[in-house]
Amino acid sequence: MSVVVVIRGGWEGHRPVETTDRYAAKLRALGHEVLTSESLDTYLDADLMARADLVVQCWTMGAITGEQVAGLGAAVRAGTGLAGWHGGLVDAFRGSPDYQRITGGQFVHHPPDFVGYRVTPVTDHPVVAGVPAFDVHTERYQVHVDPAIEVHAVTDVDGVAVPIVWTTTFGAGRVFVTTVGHEPKDLEVPEHDEIIMRGLAWATR
């Protein structure tokens, strides 16, 4: 049984409690121990972070202290996985480059209105293998990314393949990101829900 720590908070528009409750329930049903927290000081609890096999974070914007990001970074370097969706992972802590080094990418812009776009898997990585392309109508993130990430799904914007789903590593830890997820309905798209569940499993120590 794995230990999963869910960290949630920040901007309420991304529904951090509702969306993380969705996946906490799924993980508990699979037999994992799931602990939830509404405080970034959880990252200062070295004993808990060392015991955690996965951190699921949904914390949009806000600020993180140097000590807090160091606690998260130390845990991931040692093998704790990190996973999340949309702004809860890649529009968090805009002022912390140390945090952005862990996630491998950062939100910079989205169109002012929701747009329809197709998400197309482009690798045979376990998080997307066999998942067909699917359509969403939601925010489409433009992101700046570390060239070392592995991009597993993209959308086409004026002939440019924009990253949507990626994985990376930070030390011994695995990191899974999907930029889709502005609203709960985005997590309920069957193909996207499947990718998230696979991503959580892949990132878990």
VENHUNOR-V300496 format. One record per residue. RES is the residue in one small letter. D_FIRST is the distance of its C-alpha to the first C-alpha in whole Angstrom. Layout:
((RES & D_FIRST) (RES & D_FIRST))
//
This chain:
((m & 0) (s & 4) (v & 7) (v & 10) (v & 13) (v & 16) (i & 19) (r & 22) (g & 26) (g & 29) (w & 31) (e & 31) (g & 32) (h & 29) (r & 27) (p & 25) (v & 23) (e & 24) (t & 22) (t & 19) (d & 19) (r & 19) (y & 16) (a & 14) (a & 15) (k & 14) (l & 10) (r & 10) (a & 11) (l & 9) (g & 6) (h & 5) (e & 7) (v & 10) (l & 13) (t & 16) (s & 20) (e & 23) (s & 24) (l & 24) (d & 25) (t & 21) (y & 21) (l & 23) (d & 21) (a & 20) (d & 17) (l & 15) (m & 16) (a & 15) (r & 12) (a & 11) (d & 9) (l & 12) (v & 15) (v & 16) (q & 20) (c & 22) (w & 25) (t & 29) (m & 32) (g & 32) (a & 32) (i & 30) (t & 31) (g & 31) (e & 29) (q & 26) (v & 26) (a & 26) (g & 23) (l & 21) (g & 23) (a & 22) (a & 18) (v & 19) (r & 21) (a & 19) (g & 16) (t & 14) (g & 15) (l & 17) (a & 18) (g & 20) (w & 23) (h & 27) (g & 28) (g & 25) (l & 24) (v & 28) (d & 30) (a & 29) (f & 31) (r & 34) (g & 35) (s & 33) (p & 33) (d & 30) (y & 28) (q & 29) (r & 29) (i & 25) (t & 25) (g & 28) (g & 30) (q & 32) (f & 33) (v & 37) (h & 39) (h & 38) (p & 41) (p & 43) (d & 42) (f & 39) (v & 40) (g & 39) (y & 37) (r & 36) (v & 32) (t & 33) (p & 30) (v & 31) (t & 29) (d & 27) (h & 24) (p & 21) (v & 21) (v & 24) (a & 25) (g & 27) (v & 27) (p & 30) (a & 32) (f & 32) (d & 34) (v & 34) (h & 36) (t & 35) (e & 35) (r & 35) (y & 34) (q & 36) (v & 34) (h & 35) (v & 33) (d & 32) (p & 34) (a & 31) (i & 28) (e & 28) (v & 29) (h & 28) (a & 29) (v & 33) (t & 36) (d & 39) (v & 41) (d & 45) (g & 44) (v & 41) (a & 38) (v & 36) (p & 32) (i & 30) (v & 26) (w & 26) (t & 23) (t & 24) (t & 22) (f & 23) (g & 23) (a & 20) (g & 18) (r & 18) (v & 20) (f & 20) (v & 23) (t & 25) (t & 28) (v & 28) (g & 27) (h & 30) (e & 30) (p & 27) (k & 29) (d & 28) (l & 25) (e & 26) (v & 27) (p & 26) (e & 26) (h & 25) (d & 22) (e & 21) (i & 21) (i & 19) (m & 16) (r & 17) (g & 17) (l & 14) (a & 12) (w & 15) (a & 15) (t & 11) (r & 11))
//
